[in-house]
């Protein structure tokens, strides 16, 4: 199967990999041409997010299609370019000749990342809110401390917090349900499964990992220079 064999409107996933990190963004085929497929470019703060190699050298973009006629397909290391079609901005996705045929593959599970950001918590459908701290978060789960004990068994909880990554400021809202409680520390840690999160959350988590790894690499270089 070739990338151009996808159907207009079909859902796909762009998986961005850099330095051992990976993150997924849901998208869909907007147009199909002999040279590749077009999907809408992601914008944040009025600016297009460029996942091309110009932003971070060595970045790799893979494409997944989860249910094309009941099967899962995967194209590794595609070319992604920001391009204009009329007044709209798109990502043009293309494959090289030796990687144009899809294969079937499975994605790895995603690790949580430590963030320690203050947050507001509310029980969906009720007035009032609680305050706390988000301890860590991933694509599928989140854990937080609350300044006061709350009873959320089986209830939908809205978690809101803000953070800055690079030049981007994020204000995120996630709907979650409790999975477990860890009460071994001074404050209870509520572990939850994310049931609803906006696309901004995916970008935020990917950038958070990306910039963290970039910082670690820069620190390692500085340490090497000090030792010389």
N, C-alpha and C positions, 0 to 999 in steps of 0.2 A: 504493500500500500504506500502511495506517495502522499506528501503533504497536500498536493493539489486535488487529491481524491476526497478531501473533506467536503462537507456540504455547507452552504451559506447558512449562517445562524447556529451552526453546531458549536457546542461548548468545548473549550479546551483549557488547559492549564499551562501557564508559562512558569517554568521552574528556573529561578536564578541561582547560580552557584558561584561562590567566590571564596577562595582560601579555605575550603572544607565546609563552608556554611551553605545552606540551601533554603530557599523559601519559594512558596507557590502563590501565584496570582490567578484567580479565575478570569477567564475572558471568553470571547466567542468570535467566530469567523464572520467578518463583515463583507469581504470581497475575496474572490479567488481569481488569480491570473496564472498564466503559464509559468511565471517566474516565482510564484509563492502565494501566500495568503496575507490578507490585511486584517488586523484587529485594532480596535480603538486604543489610542495611547492613553496611559494613565496620567492624570493631572492632579497636582496638589498645590494649593496656594496660587493658582493661576499659571503654574509652570508645568510643562511636560516633564515627567520623570524619564530620564534617558538611561536605560539599562544596557546601553551599548558599551563596547570596550573602551570608549573614550572616557567614561566616568570612572571606572576601576579596571586597570589592566589585568587581564587574565580572567575576567568574568565569563562564565559559560551559561548559555540559555538553552534549556531543554524544553520540549513541547510534549505534553501528555494529552491524550484523548481517552476518556474513561469508558465510553460506551458507544463506540461506532459500530452499529449493527451487532451489538451485544459483545463486542470485544474491546480490549484495552491496547492502545498503541502508544509508541514512544519514539520520538526523534531526538537524538542527542546532538548537542553543540550546534544549534541552528544559528543563522545570521539574523540579527534584529536591528533594523534601522528605523529611525524616526523620519516620517515622510508626510507630505501634504497631499490631500486629494480634495480639491475644491477648498472649502472653508474648514474642513475637518483635518485633524492630525491623527495619524495612524502609526502603528508599528508594522513594518513590512517584514514578514518572516520568510526566510528562504533556507534551503538545505544545499549543502555541497553535493556534488555528483556521487561521491563514494558514501554519503550518509543519507541519500534521499529515500531509501526504503525503510519504513518503520519496523520496529521490533517491539515485542511485548516485554514489559518490565514492571517492577513494583517499586514504589517509593519507600524510603526509610522513614521511620517515625521521627518526629521533631523533638529535640530537647528543649526544656524550658530555659529562659534566660532570667537572671536576677536583675530586678530594676529598682526596688525599694522606692516607690513613688507614692505620695499621699493621695488619697482617693475619697470620694463620697459614695456611700452605699445606700440603696433604697430597695424596699420590697415592692415588686411590680404591682401597681394598682392601689398602693397605699400612700398616704401623705407622710411627709417627714423624711429625714435621712439620717444616716450614721456617718461617722468619719473613721478612717483607718489608713492602712498602708498596704499597697500591693507589693507582695514579696517577689513573686516571679510570675511569668506568663509565657504561654506558647500558643501555637495555632489552635490547640484543642482544649487547653486548660489554664487555670489561673489560681493563685493562692493569695490570701490577704489576711492581715491582722485587723481586728476591729477594736476601737477604743472602748466599746461596751459589748457585753455578750448579747448575741441576737439569735433568735430561733428561726432557722430558715429551712428546716427539713421539708423537702419536696416543693419548696416555693421558688419562684423565679426572682432572682436578685439582679438589680442593675448596678454595675460598677462603672464609675466615671473617674477618669484621671487625665492629667495633661503632662506632656514631656516634650523636650526638644532633642532632636537628633540631627547633627550637622547643621544645615541651614533651614531645617524644617521644624515647625512647631505643630504638635499634634494634640488634639483634644478628643479622647476616645470614650465610647460608651459600649459596654459589653453586657449582654444578658447571660446569666450563668445559673447553674443549679449545684447545690452542695453534693460532694461525693464523700468527703471524710472531714474529720476534725482532729488536729494534732494538738493536744493540750499538755505536752511535756515541757513547754517553755513557759515564761511568765504570762504571755498572752496566747490565747487560742489562735491557731493557724487554720483558716478555713480553706480546704482544697475543693475547687469547683470545676465542673465541666462547662465549657463555653457552648451555649446553644444558639447564639446569634451575635455576630460581630460584623461591622462594616468593612469595606475594602481598605479603608484607611488603616485598620488594625494590621492587615497583612503587610502593608508597606512599612508601617512603623516597626514591626518586629524584624523584618528583613534588614532595614536600615540600622536598627539597634545592634544586631549581630555584626553587620558589615563594618560599622564604625568602631565597634569594640575590638574586632580583630585588627583593624587598621591601627588603632592605638597601641595594641600589644606589639605589633610588628615594629612600629616607630620606637617604642620603649626598648625593644631588643636591640635595635640598631644603635640607640644612644648608649646602652650598656656596653656594646662591643667597642664603640669609640672611646669610652672611658677606660676600658681595659688596655687599650693600645698605648 
